Amino acid sequence: MEYEEPKFFHVMEYADAADGDVVDMVSGNPDWEPPAALREALSEYATLRSAAFQYPPSEGLRELRESIAARRNVDVDRVVVTNGTGEANYLAMARAFERDAGSEALLMDPVYPYYPGKTELLGGEPTLVPTEWDGSLDVDAVREAASEETALIVLNTPNNPTGAVYDIESVRGIVEVAEAVDALVVVDEVYDHFDYTGTFESALTLGSDRVIVTSGFSKSMAITGFRVGYAILPDEHAFPAKARHMLVNVAGSRPAQYAVADALEATDTEYYAETRDRLAERIDAFTAALDEAGAAYTRPEGAFYVLARFEGFPGTMANVKRLIDEAGVAGMPGETFGTAREEWIRFALVTPRAVEAAERLAEYFE
Ligand SMILES: Cc1ncc(COP(=O)(O)O)c(C=O)c1O
């Protein structure tokens, strides 16, 4: 099979090489500070005895797994710490295909591009299922698309790129579809701390043995470079997922897990609330400026991306490059997120220059 380089890297490289000043809104790399306790724990780690520099348990440091289990209200044996949510998704999706229950994955359109990529990597076949105009789940469309061939349904809430926060009853509806066709449901909750509606509920609350929840600390602690995530699997899937994790990685990074474990215990809700408030302000300011620009956009209920559409300027790679060169703003082409938002461009609000970017866009499209 041929592996495609993720388009994110292509756009970032293009923006980096541009002549002029470019506001980078391509990928979801937070620009804010991690929790103070995380920096402290990292410094402390450097002073530990060399035994602490050796392999951690493959499934993750016990204290981190316990802390995750307590927060998520699940048995600790169900938790495997992974190299980011990315690996957690890979392990979870692999479980779905390993059961001889079909080879199809139903993915919601627009889609986070790594899901179809991973599906193909694992020998599965992705099918895109439409969502509602605002990005919320269309349970009937999923029911219609599901068949005996369906091994897996992947959901992401709060959603990248639409910003939709799925209501738990819709997620329950999807789990019922999965039960009917013997599929697993992977719910990627990496943006769970970025819910501006106050309505987000984890799929774990459904208590279903069909559901694998994945998440991580890349976004919530602003540490995409640390690579610490986790999967919470039903009992029967936990051991095989841990075995795959061990065979692929041996283990994850011990210092990163140590720092995250400390920060998880020491960081109060204020840190997360402040980050959320800052992003909510950015969303307000950016969308107000888009109004000025006469652009259509979706106002995110969660996560930190805004999809915008400019009249007569579809979200192709060529147009995104034009915006970099001619307007000094870099986003992601809508065409990279499946078929539903080909006309749109996604902007990640991970820069204090978001408003400046929107003003540049307004001027460009004047
Ligand atoms: C929906 C979604 N899942 C997973 C990831 C990857 O997260 P991690 O850095 O924890 O691997 C991202 C990163 O942007 C994402 O948007």
The ligand as an SDF file (V2000), in Angstrom:
LIG
                    3D

 16 16  0  0  0  0  0  0  0  0999 V2000
   -9.3730   14.4730   16.8180 C   0  0  0  0  0  0  0  0  0  0  0  0
   -7.9450   14.2860   17.1870 C   0  0  0  0  0  0  0  0  0  0  0  0
   -7.5410   13.1120   17.6780 N   0  0  0  0  0  0  0  0  0  0  0  0
   -6.2540   12.8960   18.0010 C   0  0  0  0  0  0  0  0  0  0  0  0
   -5.2990   13.8830   17.8470 C   0  0  0  0  0  0  0  0  0  0  0  0
   -3.8810   13.5810   18.1990 C   0  0  0  0  0  0  0  0  0  0  0  0
   -3.7060   13.7660   19.5700 O   0  0  0  0  0  0  0  0  0  0  0  0
   -2.3640   13.3570   20.3030 P   0  0  0  0  0  0  0  0  0  0  0  0
   -1.4100   14.4960   20.1720 O   0  0  0  0  0  0  0  0  0  0  0  0
   -2.7940   13.1460   21.7300 O   0  0  0  0  0  0  0  0  0  0  0  0
   -1.8600   12.1140   19.6540 O   0  0  0  0  0  0  0  0  0  0  0  0
   -5.6750   15.1390   17.3540 C   0  0  0  0  0  0  0  0  0  0  0  0
   -4.6750   16.2050   17.1540 C   0  0  0  0  0  0  0  0  0  0  0  0
   -4.9000   17.2270   16.5760 O   0  0  0  0  0  0  0  0  0  0  0  0
   -7.0340   15.3390   17.0200 C   0  0  0  0  0  0  0  0  0  0  0  0
   -7.4530   16.5140   16.5190 O   0  0  0  0  0  0  0  0  0  0  0  0
  1  2  1  0
  2  3  1  0
  2 15  2  0
  3  4  2  0
  4  5  1  0
  5  6  1  0
  5 12  2  0
  6  7  1  0
  7  8  1  0
  8  9  2  0
  8 10  1  0
  8 11  1  0
 12 13  1  0
 12 15  1  0
 13 14  2  0
 15 16  1  0
M  END
$$$$
